[in-house]
Amino acid sequence: MTTIWATIDSADDGVSAVLAGEALREAARARGIRLELEIRRGETVLDALDARGVAPSDTWLAVGAGSEADPRFAMLKRVDVQIGEVLADAPAVLAGLGREAAPGNSGASSRKIVAITSCPTGIAHTFMAAEGLTQAAAALGHELRVETQGSVGAGTPLTPEEIAAADIVLIAADREVDRGRFAGKRVFASGTKPAITGGQALIARALAEAQLQAGTAEAAAQGAASAGRGGPYKHLMTGVSFMLPFVVAGGLLIALAFALGGIYVTEDKAAGTLAHTLFVIGAKGAFTLMVPALAGYIAYSIADRPGIAPGMIGGVLANMLGAGFLGGIAAGFIAGYGTDALNRWIRLPRTLQGLKPVLILPLLGTVLTGLAMMYVVGAPVAALLAFLTDWLRGMQGSSAILLGILLGGMMAVDMGGPVNKASYAFSTALISSQIYGPMAATMVGGMTPPLALALATRLFARRFTADEREAAGPAAVLGLAFVTEGAIPFCARDPFRVIPSLMAGSALAGAISMAVGAELRVPHGGVFVLPIPGAISHLLGYVVALVAGTLVSALLLGLLKRDAKA
């Protein structure tokens, strides 16, 4: 049964407001309608409503000329009437609410929703979530506008007018996004997976549970709503997503430098040549900023803009102390949580609030992070990184194959989910320490699942539906581009047979990649970066790994799957 949430506003005549309230209650009892009512007279509120039970199908009845916008009921259909109308004929007022107020009706009126979708790499999950939300909103009868924050920035960005007109803001992202634009709006945040697999349920939940963002843009910029942010994994993925462009640019420039200048391009005698210049730009420019970017945006994800400076400075110190990406991760979390705690602890008069995000928090956050890195964290983490680096570089034979099996298999567990991203983040971070083997194993393990499924639909057509056979072509292209998510539609229909088959092929591909000593300097691009001279070592062995993993998964799919029903 739906509920009518009634608010009666009367600044002057409290008696009339009370009488109107009683008239509404009596009319609601007579019609069998559930009514929740509060009366406001200036600063006084009688029977204040607890709106935690508000549902999208409910109705807000705003009684009185002075009724203002109420964020508790912003998601509901609003009906405005005057106190005199209620006193004259309260039953008619309730009858005029229409079907939305009828007992047992569960239909919700159309809402205007703006949404943002984003994932750490800004490729597949970003657009799959946008498609899922778009289809779900159309099915529910809501108006939806999506901004995709992909690998090249915001696609179809939301305008201020669209944001102002929206009932809620839905953020479906696996990394933190800037919420400063949404001050004063009701905001709901989720990962991308619910948007892909259950868009209608996610929209219904967002309409019911969205929370009011900080009331001013300044407050939002200070991170006042940080309590609603994701956990450590999401913060780490935010840092990785902002670090990726530095890794890609630096890796490709270094590969081009070696292609043009040979193995001696790093020596002083090559100074002044184009190859040496490209190497300096990549290694001394892009790669130097990788760890500060990682640390800065981990801190940003936790503490919003005031965390960026302490995080990046902590990342620079991590580089200086030899703590590398592990030190950058530590600096990011110290800066983020430290700055967020300072923001909550420091209380200033309203006139001085503007100093917090631009002066007080960056300064104190930097002092806290810097001292922690210099005196507490830096040296132990540097020793740990040195041990890890020596161990990985010294891997030979069975130990290297075991690492390849682990990294490759993880890429096929959840097709872009947390396990997949953990393998990817680990391998990408190692590039900053000039360890390139794990990246090669990770990428070949991620390319194998969509390619294997595309091949299996040709070899064992009866095992797949017509829709799956049609999806084989796009899946193959996604696999070649290292977009593992191309396998998701196939896994969703038969996960217990498909996922183990794909894990076996990806693990084999990763093992062969590590066994032949393949090293990849670029963290993305699939087969399209392989022709670049210097991007990959042991190219022939790497291709063998990809082909072997694809064939094994395809054959296992043909063996384990049953014929598709017509």
N, C-alpha and C positions, 0 to 999 in steps of 0.2 A: 504494500500500500504506500502510495506517495504521500508526502507531507507538505502542508502549506506553512511556510515560515513567515509570520506576520510581524511587522514592526509598525508601531503607531507613534508618530512624532507630533508633539504638541507643545510648543514653547509657552503658550499663554493659558490655554484652557485644559487643566488637568482633569477636571470632572468629565468633560466630553470625551477625552481620550479613554478614561476608565470605562465609561458607558459603552463606547464603541468596541472596546475589547470584550466586554461581557456579551454584547450583541453578536460578535463574531464567534465566540465560543459556543453560544447557544445554537447558532445556525449550523456550525460545524457538527455539533452533536446530533442535531436533527437529520443531517445529510450523511452521517457516517464518515465524515472526513477527519483525518488526523490534522490537528492544528497546534502549532507551537507559536506563542505570542509573547512579545515584550513591549513595554510602553516606555517611551522616553519623554521626559519633560526637562529640557535644558540639559544640565549635567546629571540629573537624576534618572536612573534606569530601574524600572520595576520588572521583576521576573526575567532577568537577563538570560538570553538564549545561549545554550551551548551548541555551537554549530558543527561539532565533530561528526554528527550523524547525517549531515547534509548529503543528499544523493543527486546525481545529475537530473533525475526525473522529477525532482521537487519543484515547487513554485515559491517565489518570494512575493508576498503581498505587501507593498509599501504604502502605508496609510498616512496621509498628512502632506500638506503643501511643502513642508521643510525637509522631506525625506532625501537624504544624500546617499551617494554611492557607499555601499558597505562591502568590504572585501570578503566578509564571511559568506556572502551570497552572490558573489560576482559570477559564478558559474550557472546560476539559475535564471529561468525566465522571470522577468520582473513585470509586475502589474501594479500600476499606480492608481490609487483612488483617494478621494477626500474623506475626511472624518464625517462630514455631513451625509455623504452617500451611504456610509455604513450605518449611521443612525437612522436614516430613512428606510433602508431595506437591506439588512445584512445578508439574508438568504439570496437576494438577487446579485449581490456583489460576489458571493462564492459561486453562484451559477455562472456568472460571466467570466469566470476564470477558464472555462472550457475544459477540454479533455485532460489537460495537464493536471487539474485538481481533482479529477474523478477518482473514486476509490478503486484501488487495484490496478490503475493504469501504470505501466512501466515505461512508456515511451518518453524519450527526452527530446526537447526542442533542439533545433540546429544551433551549433556553437561555432564561433570563429576561433580557429586554432592556428598559431604560428609554431613552427617546429624547426629545430636544428639537428642535423645528423652529422656525425663525424666519427672516424676511427683513427688509430695511431698512424697508419700508412696513408689514410685518406683515399683509398681506392675502392675495394669491393663493398665492405660492410657499410660504408657511408651511403652509397647509392642503393644498396639492397634495403637498408632501413628506410630510406626516403620512399622507395616504391611501396614497401609494406605499409607505411603510415598513410600514404596517398590512397591506396586501395581500401584500407580500413575506414578512413574518414568518409570516403564515398559510400561505402556500404552502410555506415551509420547515419548518413545524412548531414554530416558536419562539413563546414568549409575549412579547408586546410591549405596553408602555404608553407613550403619547406625550403630552408636554406641548407644546402649541402656544403659543409666545410671540408673540401677534398684536398688532394695533394697540391693543387695550384690555387688555393685560397677559396673564398666563398663563392659558390655558384648560386645564381639568382638570389642575391642578398635581400634580406627583409628590409623594407622601408620603414622609417619612423611612423608613418601613417598606418601601415599594416600592424605594427606592434601595438600602437595605441588602440586600435579597434579590436584587438584580439581579446577573447575571454581568458585564455590561458596560453602559456608558453611551454611547449614540450621539448625537452632536450634529450635526444637519444644518442648518446655519445660514449665512447670508450676512453675518452680523454676529456680533460676539463676545457670548457669553452668560456669565453668572456661573457659575463652576465651583466655588465654595466649598462647595456641598452635596456634592460628589463626592469629597472627600478620602478616600484609601484605596481608591478604585474604579478599575477599568480604564476609560479614557475614549478614545473615538475621535471625531475631529472631521472634518467634511466640509461642502461646500456643499450647497445644496438641490437642485441639478440632478441629481446622481447618485441622490438619493432618488426623484426624480420619474421619471427615465428608466431606472434600473436598480437598483431597490430590493434585489433578491435578491443581486446582486453586491456592493452596498455593505454589506449585513449580513454576508456571508461575509468580506469584507475587514476589517470592524470586529472580528469575532470573532478573526481571526488577528493583527491589528496593533494593537489597543488597548493604550495605555500606562498604567502606573499613575500616577494623580494623586498629588500631594504627600500625604504620610502623615498630616498633621494639618490641621484646618480653618485654623489660624493660618498654616501654611505656604502653603496654597492661597491665602489672602487676600493673602499677600505677593507673589503672582505667580510662585511658584517654577516653575510649568509654562509660563511664557510662551514658551519655545522652541517649543512645539507650536502656537502660535497662527498665524493666517493672515498674509498679506502686507499691504503698504500699502493695496491696494484694499479688503480686508476691513475694515481699521481705519477707512478713510475712510467706508465704508458704515455702520459702527457709529455713527460720529459723526453722520452724516446721519439715521439712524433715530431717534436721540434728539433731534435738532434739530427734526424735523418737527412734533411737537405745538406747539412755540412758534410756528412759521411759520403753522400752520393757525389757531391761536387768535388770534394777532396780526393776520393778514390779514383774518379774518372780522370782528374787532372794528373794524378801521380801515374796512372796507367799510361796516359798519353805521353807523359814525360819519358818513361822508360821505353815506349815504342819508338820515340823520335831520337832519343839520345843514348840508348843502350844502358847496360848495367852500371856504367860509370857516371851517369847523369848527376849523381849526388855529390860528386867530388868538386873541389874548388877549381880544378882545371877546366871544368865545363861551365864556369860562371860566365854570364853574358849571353849564353845561347838560349834559343827559344825553349829547348827542352828543360834546361836548368831553371829557367824562369817559371815554367809551368809547374815544375816540382816544388819550387819555393811557395808558389801561390797555394798549391794543394796541401803540402805538408806543413808549412809554417803559418799559412793563413787559415784555411778551412779546418784542418785537423786540430789546430790549436784552440779553435772555438768550440769543438765538439763537446768537451767535458763541461765548460762553463754554460753552454746552452742546455745540456742535460740537467745540470744542477739548478740553473735559474728557472727552468720551466717546471721542474718538480716542485720547487718552492712556490711558483706562481699558482700551480694547481691547488696547493694547500692554503696559501695566504693571500691569493690574488696579487694585484700589481705591487703592493709593498714588499712582497717576497722576492721579486725578480732580482733586485740589486744585491741583497745579501746572498742569494743563491748563486748568482753568476760570480761574485767575488769569491765565494767559497770554492767554486769550480776552478777558478784561476789558481787559488792556493793549492788545491788538490793536484793540479798539474805541476806546480812549482815544487811540491813536496814529493813528487813521484808516486802519488796515490792513484793516479789515473781515473778510470771510469768508476771504480769502486769508491774512491774518495769523492768523486762527483756525486754519486748517489747519496752517500752519507751527508755531504754538504747540503744537498738539496732538501733532504728531510730535516736536518737540523735547522736550516734557515726557514723552511716552511712552517714547521710546528712551533719553532721559537718565535717567529714574527707573529703568527696567529695568536699565540699565548700573550704576547706583549699587547696586541691589539685589544684583547679581552680584558687584560688587567689594568691598562692605563685608562684613566678617566679624566677627561678634560672638559672645561666649560664649552658650551656650544660655539662660542666665538673663536675658540682655539682648535676646534675639531679639524679644520682644514690643514693644520700642521702635521697631523698624524701620518697620512699616507705619503707625504712628500718629504718630510724631514725626520720626524721622531722615529717612526717604524723602520725606514731604511737604515738610519744611523745605528740605532740600538740592535737591529737584526744583524747588521754587518759586524758590529763589535762582538756579539754573541757567537756568530758563526765563525768569524776569523779566529777568535781565541780558542774555540773548541777544535778547529782544524789544526792550529799551530801547536797547542799544548796537550791535546787529548787524543784526537782521532787520527791525525795525519800520519804519524810515524807507524802505528800498528797497521793501518790500512795499506800503507805503502809496502810494508813487509809482506802482508798477505797477497797483494797484487804481484809482487816480485816472485813469490812462491808459485802462484797460479800460472804466471807467465812461463817460468822455467819448466813447470810440470807439463803445460800444454805443448811447448816447443819441443820437449823431450819425448813426447808420445811417439811410440813406434809400434808396429805390429798389432797385437791383439788389443792393446789399450786404445790405440787410435781407432780401430774398427769398432770397439765398444762405444766410444764417444759418438762415432758416426751413426751407429744404430740408434742410440738414444736421441740425438738431435733430429735425425730424419724421421724416426717414428713419431716423435712429439708433433711434428708438423701435420701429421694426418689424423691426430686424435680428435680434434674438434674444429678443424677447417677455419682457422682465423680466430678461434676462441682463446681463452686464457692460457691453455697449455701450448698451443701453437705460438702465441705471442711471446711466451716466456722463452721458448727456444730461439725465436727470432731476435728478441731484445738482447739475450746473452751473446749471441753470435755477432750482432751488430756492434755491441759495446767493445768486443775484443778487437775490432778493427783499429780502435784508437791505440791499442798496444802493439800494433803491427802483427797481429795473429789472424791469419786469413783463412785457415783451413776449416774451422767450424762454420764460417759463413758459406763456404762452398757446399758443405754437407747439408746445411739448413735449406739453402735455396733449391738444391736438387730434390730434397725430400718434399718441399712444398710444390714443386712443379709436377711431380709424379701423379698425385691423385686425380686431377682433372684429365690429364692425358690418358691415364689408365682407363678411366670410365668411358672416355670418347672411343678408345680402341675397343673396349669390351662391347660397346653397342654395335660395333661392326662385326666382331667375331662371333658374338652370341646374341644376335638380335632378338631372339625369342625370350630372353631373360629380362627384357626391358619393354616398357610401355611405349606407345607411339610418341607421347610427349617427351619421354626421356631420350628417345632416338633423335628427335628434332633438336633437343638441347645439347646434343653431343658436339656439334660444330662450335657453338660459342664456348663450351667447356674446354675444348681443345685450345682455342685461342687464349683463354684465360690461363690455362696451364702453361702454355709457352711464355706468357708474360709474368709468371710467378704469382698468380692470384689463385691461391688454394681454394678460396671460397666458391669457385666454379663447381666444386664437387658437392656443395651443400644440398641442392635439390635432390640428388640421387641418394645421399645419406639419409635424408629425412624420411624416405619411404621404406627403407630397409636397413636401419642402422646396424643391426646385430650381424649382418652378413657383409655389408659394404665396408664399414669402418675397419674391422680386422684385416680384410683383404688389402685395403689401402695402406694400413700401417705396415704390413709386411713388405710391400713394394718400396715404400718410402724409407724404411729402415735399411733395406738392402742397398738402395741408391746412396744413402748417406754413408754406409759402411764402405762401399766401393770408392766413393769420393775421398774419404779419409785414407783408405788403403793406398791409393795411387798418389797421394800427396797433393791433391788439387787445392789451390788457394784462390780465393775470389776477393778482389779489392772493392767491389761495388755491392751494396746491400740490396739491390733490387734491379728489376728489368728482365729477368729470365733469360731466354736464349737471345734476346735482342741486344744484350751487352756482351755476349760471348765473342762476336767477331772483332771487338775493339782490342787492338794489340795491347797486351799487358794486363788486361782486366782479369784473365783467368790463366792459371798455369795448368799444365797437363790436360790440355783441351780434349784430346782424343779419349783419355781415360774418363774424363768427366762426362762426355757424350755416352760412353759405354755405360756409365753408372745410371744415367737418365733412361736409356733404352732398357737396361736390365730391370730397373725398378718398375717401369711402365708395363713391361711384359709380364712380370710376376704378378702384379696386382690384377692385370686384365685376366690372366688365366685363373687366378683364385676367384675372381668374380664369376667367371663362367662355371667354375666348379661348385661354388657355394650357393649362388642364387638359384631360385626356382623360376620356372617359366612364368612370365607376367600374365595376369588375367586379362582377357579381352575387354 
